Amino acid sequence: LFPLRYIFWGDKQNPSVLKMGPRRYFEAIHAENQRQSRVLYVPGVELVPRFYWDGSLLKRNLVVYDHQRNLIVMGTDDPAFLETLPVANGFLPRRDTGWVILTRLCLLLLLASVLSIPFLAPVLARRSGYSVREIRRSLLFGLVTPLAVIAALLNILLSFIPRFDIYDSEEAPIHEQEIIDTLRARNLPHFWAHPEESDEHEFTVLGFGFRVLTRPYTDLLLQTREFTGFAGLNEGHEGQIHSGSFWDSVLTDYTLGRRKNPAWCYGEMLYHYEGQAGKSLDNVETMVWAGDRSATNLLESLRRGLFYARRNGNDQSLSLGVWKIGDAESGQTLQVTDPNIHLSLGVSSRIPGEKLEVLIIRGGELLRKDTLTTPFEINLDDTLPASALSGTYYRAVIDGRQPLRLIANPIFVQRLQTLNSSTLAEPGGSMAVTNQAVPAVGR
């Protein structure tokens, strides 16, 4: 309640990792991995870096913004780390117990002093010889007023603590970047979830209604830095995988040295249980190349971009068997002095004969578009343009009958020296296509 929002407050908590306790959460995952070995469970969380409130409780127009600006964090198994993450979500269980007790104590003392005056004043007046009016005035200025001042000062103090700042919008994503920096310091892979989707719901608590509203936030891909990746393939909007998107802007910044690391595209699905809205767990998959099926190698492959995302049909799926430029493969960088490069792309399908549209994107621009039938292998000769003095990247988007889609993460090409522009040929190159079975790549 304004103006003492950090003193007069209430909350309602739904089930979460923090509410049940991170230690119990990690113990449950460990117990399941001990019980069986067919599926490896890697602990992770979905967290909200910051949400904020707008509107008025009395006017019944309260809105919670950005509650679905989520980060998917993989590999964390430290309860203390989760309990101390600098998320700006107001008072949180297991993190702000001291502040909760202090604000509640201040509120109780203030309310008790106000409510006690009508009953306490006559008693003190009879015992002291002062009038009831004088006693009331004394209690008001000697007890209630100091407690109100203390409450106001405590409220002002809490308003300066960044993690409690949930009543104002912000132009720069300060809290989001702080979370990303914290996760990177722990070397934890983390991905922006569903950045192209909007989310709006209405709720009622104790008779008071409010809305939860999150608008698409693809701009955060440019405003935040050093995150591992984002959900580019899912069940809804997928504009970031097309040429010239925010993703291409991020990748171009990386090739120009404006970012320390690129951003990878992974597959995501809103899944609660098998059969929910006709969904199956394998509708959307992120296929990871790793040395073995261990959490350590899986997480390292996710950090390095050694994976691709695919969306499957009922009985059909696409597999990326070959994706390399020279000796460099997905997520890697090829260093060259010769502007002429050789790119290979091989795709197969569970059921052969699938007709696919194949897009190869170079540096944010569409380089090649072809229609091919699985299985196939593309061998493409290309010449780096003179404009790519600091290097460029290649990525691929493969589409079949709806909902079939495969997104290959970029391969980077870095030029070690400036070449004379007169020696460069026109881009586009030549391509040889071979229809053949393509073996799955394993590392």
C-alpha positions as CSV (number, residue, x, y, z in Angstrom):
1,L,0.0,0.0,0.0
2,F,1.3,3.4,-1.0
3,P,3.1,5.3,0.5
4,L,4.6,2.7,2.9
5,R,4.8,-0.1,0.4
6,Y,7.6,-2.0,2.3
7,I,5.7,-1.8,5.6
8,F,2.1,-2.3,4.6
9,W,2.3,-5.3,2.3
10,G,1.0,-8.7,1.7
11,D,1.9,-11.6,-0.6
12,K,0.7,-14.9,-2.0
13,Q,3.2,-17.5,-3.0
14,N,2.7,-20.4,-5.3
15,P,4.8,-23.6,-5.2
16,S,8.4,-22.9,-6.2
17,V,11.9,-24.2,-5.7
18,L,12.5,-21.5,-3.0
19,K,9.3,-22.2,-1.2
20,M,9.9,-26.0,-1.0
21,G,13.6,-25.5,-0.3
22,P,16.4,-25.9,-2.9
23,R,18.0,-28.6,-0.8
24,R,14.9,-30.8,-1.1
25,Y,14.7,-30.0,-4.8
26,F,18.3,-31.2,-5.5
27,E,17.9,-34.2,-3.2
28,A,14.8,-35.3,-5.2
29,I,16.8,-35.0,-8.5
30,H,19.7,-37.0,-7.1
31,A,17.4,-39.7,-5.8
32,E,15.8,-40.1,-9.2
33,N,19.2,-40.4,-10.9
34,Q,20.1,-43.0,-8.4
35,R,16.9,-44.9,-8.9
36,Q,17.2,-45.3,-12.6
37,S,19.9,-44.7,-15.3
38,R,17.8,-44.5,-18.5
39,V,17.2,-40.7,-18.2
40,L,19.8,-38.3,-16.8
41,Y,18.2,-35.4,-14.9
42,V,20.3,-32.3,-14.8
43,P,19.1,-29.8,-12.1
44,G,18.1,-26.3,-13.3
45,V,15.6,-23.6,-12.5
46,E,13.5,-21.1,-14.4
47,L,13.9,-17.7,-12.7
48,V,12.4,-14.2,-13.0
49,P,15.2,-11.6,-12.8
50,R,12.7,-8.8,-12.0
51,F,9.0,-8.0,-12.2
52,Y,7.3,-4.7,-11.1
53,W,3.9,-3.5,-10.1
54,D,1.9,-0.6,-11.5
55,G,-1.6,0.7,-10.8
56,S,-3.6,1.0,-7.6
57,L,-5.1,-1.6,-5.2
58,L,-7.9,0.8,-4.3
59,K,-8.7,1.5,-8.0
60,R,-8.4,-2.2,-8.7
61,N,-6.2,-1.7,-11.7
62,L,-3.0,-3.4,-10.4
63,V,-0.8,-5.0,-13.1
64,V,2.4,-7.1,-12.6
65,Y,4.7,-6.5,-15.6
66,D,7.5,-8.8,-16.9
67,H,6.7,-11.8,-14.7
68,Q,7.4,-14.1,-17.7
69,R,10.8,-12.5,-18.6
70,N,12.4,-15.8,-17.6
71,L,15.9,-17.2,-17.7
72,I,16.3,-21.0,-17.9
73,V,19.4,-21.9,-15.8
74,M,21.0,-25.3,-16.2
75,G,23.5,-27.1,-13.9
76,T,23.1,-25.3,-10.6
77,D,23.1,-27.6,-7.6
78,D,24.0,-25.2,-4.7
79,P,21.1,-24.4,-2.4
80,A,22.8,-21.4,-0.9
81,F,23.5,-20.0,-4.4
82,L,19.8,-20.1,-5.3
83,E,18.7,-18.6,-2.0
84,T,21.0,-15.6,-2.5
85,L,20.5,-14.8,-6.2
86,P,20.0,-11.1,-6.7
87,V,16.6,-11.3,-8.3
88,A,14.4,-8.2,-7.8
89,N,11.1,-9.9,-6.7
90,G,10.5,-8.1,-3.4
91,F,10.7,-10.2,-0.2
92,L,11.6,-13.8,-0.9
93,P,11.5,-16.9,1.3
94,R,14.9,-18.1,2.7
95,R,16.5,-14.8,1.6
96,D,14.8,-12.0,3.3
97,T,13.6,-13.5,6.6
98,G,15.2,-10.7,8.7
99,W,13.6,-7.9,6.7
100,V,10.2,-9.6,6.8
101,I,10.4,-9.9,10.6
102,L,11.5,-6.3,11.0
103,T,8.8,-4.9,8.8
104,R,6.1,-7.0,10.3
105,L,7.3,-6.1,13.9
106,C,7.3,-2.4,12.9
107,L,3.8,-2.7,11.5
108,L,2.4,-4.6,14.5
109,L,3.8,-2.1,17.0
110,L,2.4,0.8,15.0
111,L,-1.1,-0.8,14.7
112,A,-1.0,-1.9,18.4
113,S,-0.1,1.6,19.6
114,V,-2.9,3.2,17.5
115,L,-5.5,0.7,18.6
116,S,-4.5,0.9,22.2
117,I,-5.0,4.6,22.7
118,P,-8.8,4.6,23.2
119,F,-8.5,1.9,25.9
120,L,-5.1,3.0,27.4
121,A,-5.8,6.7,27.7
122,P,-8.7,6.5,30.3
123,V,-6.7,4.0,32.5
124,L,-3.6,6.3,32.5
125,A,-5.8,9.3,33.1
126,R,-7.3,7.8,36.3
127,R,-3.9,6.8,37.6
128,S,-2.0,10.0,36.7
129,G,-4.5,12.8,37.3
130,Y,-4.1,14.1,33.8
131,S,-7.1,14.4,31.5
132,V,-7.9,11.8,28.9
133,R,-7.2,14.4,26.2
134,E,-3.7,15.1,27.5
135,I,-3.0,11.4,27.8
136,R,-4.1,10.8,24.2
137,R,-2.0,13.7,23.0
138,S,1.0,12.3,24.9
139,L,0.5,8.8,23.4
140,L,0.0,10.2,20.0
141,F,3.2,12.3,19.9
142,G,5.3,10.2,22.3
143,L,4.5,6.7,21.0
144,V,2.6,6.6,17.7
145,T,4.5,9.4,16.0
146,P,8.0,8.0,16.7
147,L,6.8,4.6,15.5
148,A,5.4,6.1,12.3
149,V,8.7,7.9,11.7
150,I,10.6,4.7,12.2
151,A,8.3,2.9,9.8
152,A,8.7,5.7,7.2
153,L,12.5,5.6,7.6
154,L,12.6,1.8,7.3
155,N,10.4,2.1,4.2
156,I,12.7,4.7,2.6
157,L,15.7,2.5,3.4
158,L,14.2,-0.6,1.8
159,S,13.3,1.4,-1.3
160,F,17.0,1.9,-1.9
161,I,17.8,-1.8,-1.9
162,P,17.8,-2.9,-5.6
163,R,16.3,-6.3,-5.1
164,F,13.2,-4.8,-3.4
165,D,12.6,-2.3,-6.2
166,I,9.4,-3.7,-7.7
167,Y,7.3,-0.6,-8.1
168,D,8.9,1.2,-11.1
169,S,9.7,0.3,-14.6
170,E,13.3,0.7,-15.8
171,E,14.8,1.8,-19.0
172,A,18.0,-0.2,-18.8
173,P,17.8,-3.9,-17.8
174,I,20.1,-3.5,-14.8
175,H,18.7,-6.3,-12.8
176,E,18.6,-8.7,-15.7
177,Q,22.2,-8.0,-16.5
178,E,23.2,-8.5,-12.8
179,I,21.6,-11.9,-12.9
180,I,23.4,-12.8,-16.1
181,D,26.7,-11.7,-14.7
182,T,26.1,-13.7,-11.6
183,L,25.3,-16.9,-13.6
184,R,28.3,-16.4,-15.8
185,A,30.6,-16.1,-12.8
186,R,29.3,-19.6,-11.8
187,N,29.8,-20.8,-15.5
188,L,26.1,-21.9,-15.6
189,P,24.5,-22.1,-19.1
190,H,21.4,-19.9,-19.2
191,F,18.9,-19.0,-21.9
192,W,16.2,-16.4,-22.3
193,A,12.9,-18.2,-22.4
194,H,10.1,-17.5,-25.0
195,P,11.3,-13.9,-25.8
196,E,8.8,-13.6,-28.7
197,E,5.7,-14.5,-26.7
198,S,3.3,-12.4,-24.7
199,D,1.6,-13.5,-21.5
200,E,-1.5,-12.1,-19.9
201,H,-3.7,-13.5,-17.2
202,E,-6.1,-12.1,-14.6
203,F,-6.2,-13.3,-10.9
204,T,-8.2,-12.6,-7.8
205,V,-6.7,-12.8,-4.3
206,L,-9.0,-12.0,-1.3
207,G,-11.5,-10.3,-3.6
208,F,-8.9,-8.0,-5.2
209,G,-8.2,-8.5,-8.9
210,F,-5.0,-7.8,-10.8
211,R,-3.4,-8.7,-14.1
212,V,-0.1,-10.3,-15.0
213,L,1.3,-9.0,-18.3
214,T,4.5,-9.7,-20.1
215,R,5.0,-8.4,-23.6
216,P,7.5,-9.9,-26.2
217,Y,11.0,-8.9,-25.1
218,T,13.3,-9.6,-28.1
219,D,14.9,-6.2,-27.5
220,L,16.6,-7.8,-24.4
221,L,18.7,-9.8,-26.7
222,L,20.5,-6.6,-27.7
223,Q,20.2,-4.8,-24.3
224,T,21.7,-7.7,-22.3
225,R,25.1,-9.2,-22.9
226,E,27.0,-12.4,-22.4
227,F,24.0,-14.7,-21.9
228,T,24.3,-18.2,-23.3
229,G,21.4,-18.2,-25.7
230,F,17.7,-17.9,-26.2
231,A,14.6,-20.0,-27.1
232,G,14.4,-19.5,-30.9
233,L,12.5,-22.7,-31.7
234,N,9.3,-23.4,-29.9
235,E,5.5,-23.7,-30.3
236,G,4.7,-20.0,-31.2
237,H,6.4,-17.1,-32.8
238,E,9.9,-17.8,-34.3
239,G,10.9,-14.6,-35.9
240,Q,14.4,-14.5,-34.4
241,I,15.6,-17.4,-36.6
242,H,15.0,-15.5,-39.8
243,S,17.7,-13.5,-41.5
244,G,18.2,-9.9,-40.2
245,S,16.7,-10.7,-36.8
246,F,17.8,-9.6,-33.3
247,W,19.8,-12.9,-33.2
248,D,21.8,-11.8,-36.3
249,S,22.5,-8.5,-34.6
250,V,23.9,-10.2,-31.6
251,L,26.0,-12.6,-33.7
252,T,27.3,-9.7,-35.8
253,D,28.3,-7.8,-32.7
254,Y,30.3,-10.9,-31.6
255,T,32.1,-11.1,-34.9
256,L,32.9,-7.3,-34.6
257,G,34.3,-7.8,-31.1
258,R,31.5,-5.9,-29.4
259,R,30.5,-9.0,-27.4
260,K,32.6,-11.6,-25.6
261,N,30.5,-14.5,-26.7
262,P,27.8,-15.4,-29.2
263,A,24.2,-16.5,-28.4
264,W,23.0,-20.0,-29.2
265,C,19.4,-21.0,-30.2
266,Y,17.8,-23.9,-28.3
267,G,14.4,-25.6,-28.6
268,E,11.7,-25.0,-25.9
269,M,8.2,-26.2,-25.2
270,L,5.6,-25.2,-22.6
271,Y,5.1,-28.8,-21.3
272,H,3.5,-29.8,-18.0
273,Y,2.5,-33.4,-18.6
274,E,2.2,-35.9,-21.4
275,G,-1.0,-35.3,-23.5
276,Q,-1.5,-31.7,-22.3
277,A,-3.2,-29.9,-25.2
278,G,-2.2,-32.9,-27.3
279,K,1.5,-32.4,-26.6
280,S,4.3,-35.0,-26.3
281,L,7.6,-34.5,-24.6
282,D,9.5,-35.0,-27.9
283,N,7.6,-32.4,-29.9
284,V,10.5,-30.0,-29.5
285,E,14.1,-31.2,-28.8
286,T,17.5,-29.8,-28.3
287,M,20.0,-32.3,-29.7
288,V,23.4,-32.1,-27.9
289,W,26.7,-33.5,-29.1
290,A,28.7,-34.6,-26.1
291,G,31.6,-36.9,-25.3
292,D,29.4,-39.0,-23.0
293,R,26.1,-38.8,-21.2
294,S,27.3,-37.0,-18.2
295,A,26.1,-33.6,-16.8
296,T,29.6,-32.2,-17.1
297,N,29.9,-32.8,-20.8
298,L,26.3,-31.9,-21.6
299,L,26.7,-28.5,-19.9
300,E,30.0,-27.8,-21.6
301,S,28.4,-28.6,-25.0
302,L,25.6,-26.2,-24.2
303,R,28.1,-23.5,-23.4
304,R,30.0,-24.0,-26.6
305,G,27.0,-24.2,-28.9
306,L,27.5,-27.9,-29.8
307,F,23.8,-28.6,-30.3
308,Y,20.9,-28.0,-32.6
309,A,17.2,-27.5,-32.1
310,R,14.4,-29.4,-33.9
311,R,10.6,-29.5,-33.9
312,N,9.2,-32.9,-34.8
313,G,6.0,-34.2,-36.4
314,N,4.0,-37.2,-35.2
315,D,6.4,-39.9,-36.6
316,Q,8.9,-37.7,-38.4
317,S,12.0,-35.8,-37.3
318,L,15.0,-34.2,-38.9
319,S,18.6,-35.0,-38.0
320,L,21.6,-32.9,-38.6
321,G,24.4,-35.3,-39.6
322,V,27.0,-32.9,-41.1
323,W,27.4,-29.2,-40.4
324,K,30.9,-27.9,-40.8
325,I,33.1,-25.3,-42.6
326,G,36.5,-26.8,-43.2
327,D,37.4,-28.4,-39.8
328,A,35.1,-26.2,-37.8
329,E,31.7,-27.4,-36.7
330,S,28.6,-26.0,-34.8
331,G,29.7,-23.3,-32.3
332,Q,33.3,-23.3,-33.4
333,T,35.5,-20.7,-35.2
334,L,37.5,-21.4,-38.4
335,Q,40.5,-19.1,-38.9
336,V,41.4,-18.5,-42.5
337,T,43.7,-16.4,-44.7
338,D,42.1,-17.6,-48.0
339,P,38.7,-16.0,-48.6
340,N,37.5,-19.2,-50.3
341,I,35.8,-21.6,-47.9
342,H,34.0,-25.0,-48.2
343,L,30.7,-25.6,-46.3
344,S,29.1,-29.0,-45.7
345,L,25.5,-29.6,-44.5
346,G,23.9,-33.0,-44.3
347,V,20.4,-33.7,-43.1
348,S,18.4,-36.9,-42.9
349,S,14.9,-37.8,-41.6
350,R,13.4,-40.6,-39.7
351,I,11.2,-41.3,-42.8
352,P,13.3,-40.7,-46.0
353,G,11.9,-38.7,-48.8
354,E,10.9,-35.6,-46.8
355,K,11.0,-32.5,-49.0
356,L,12.7,-29.6,-47.2
357,E,13.4,-25.9,-47.7
358,V,17.0,-25.2,-46.8
359,L,18.1,-21.7,-45.9
360,I,21.8,-20.9,-45.4
361,I,22.4,-17.5,-43.8
362,R,25.7,-15.7,-43.8
363,G,26.3,-12.7,-41.6
364,G,22.6,-12.0,-41.2
365,E,21.8,-12.2,-45.0
366,L,20.3,-15.1,-46.9
367,L,23.0,-16.7,-48.9
368,R,21.3,-19.7,-50.4
369,K,17.8,-21.1,-50.6
370,D,17.1,-24.6,-52.0
371,T,14.4,-27.3,-51.9
372,L,15.9,-30.7,-51.3
373,T,14.7,-34.2,-50.4
374,T,16.1,-36.2,-47.5
375,P,18.6,-37.6,-47.1
376,F,21.0,-35.1,-48.7
377,E,24.4,-33.5,-48.3
378,I,25.2,-30.0,-49.5
379,N,28.8,-29.1,-50.4
380,L,28.9,-25.3,-50.9
381,D,31.9,-23.3,-52.0
382,D,31.7,-19.7,-51.0
383,T,33.9,-16.6,-51.1
384,L,34.0,-14.3,-48.0
385,P,32.9,-10.8,-49.0
386,A,35.3,-7.9,-48.6
387,S,33.0,-6.4,-46.1
388,A,33.6,-9.3,-43.7
389,L,37.1,-8.0,-42.7
390,S,36.7,-9.1,-39.1
391,G,35.0,-12.4,-39.9
392,T,31.4,-13.6,-40.4
393,Y,29.3,-16.6,-39.5
394,Y,27.0,-19.2,-41.2
395,R,23.9,-20.7,-39.8
396,A,21.1,-22.9,-41.3
397,V,17.3,-23.1,-41.1
398,I,15.7,-26.2,-42.5
399,D,11.9,-26.5,-42.8
400,G,9.6,-29.4,-43.8
401,R,5.9,-30.0,-43.6
402,Q,4.5,-28.2,-40.6
403,P,5.6,-28.5,-37.8
404,L,9.0,-29.9,-39.0
405,R,11.9,-27.5,-38.5
406,L,15.6,-27.7,-37.6
407,I,17.9,-24.8,-36.5
408,A,21.7,-25.2,-36.8
409,N,23.7,-23.0,-34.5
410,P,26.3,-20.8,-36.2
411,I,29.8,-21.6,-37.3
412,F,32.2,-18.6,-37.3
413,V,34.9,-17.8,-39.9
414,Q,37.6,-15.4,-38.8
415,R,40.0,-13.8,-41.3
416,L,43.5,-13.5,-40.1
417,Q,44.6,-10.8,-42.5
418,T,43.0,-8.2,-44.7
419,L,42.7,-9.3,-48.3
420,N,42.8,-7.2,-51.4
421,S,39.2,-6.7,-52.5
422,S,40.1,-7.1,-56.1
423,T,40.8,-10.8,-55.5
424,L,37.3,-11.5,-54.1
425,A,34.6,-13.1,-56.3
426,E,30.9,-12.4,-56.0
427,P,29.2,-14.2,-53.1
428,G,27.0,-17.2,-53.7
429,G,29.5,-19.7,-54.8
430,S,28.7,-23.1,-56.3
431,M,27.0,-26.0,-54.7
432,A,27.0,-29.8,-55.2
433,V,24.1,-31.8,-53.8
434,T,24.3,-35.5,-53.1
435,N,21.3,-37.5,-52.1
436,Q,22.8,-40.1,-49.8
437,A,22.4,-41.5,-46.3
438,V,24.1,-39.2,-43.8
439,P,25.5,-40.8,-40.6
440,A,24.8,-39.1,-37.3
441,V,27.6,-37.0,-35.9
442,G,28.8,-38.1,-32.5
443,R,31.5,-36.6,-30.3
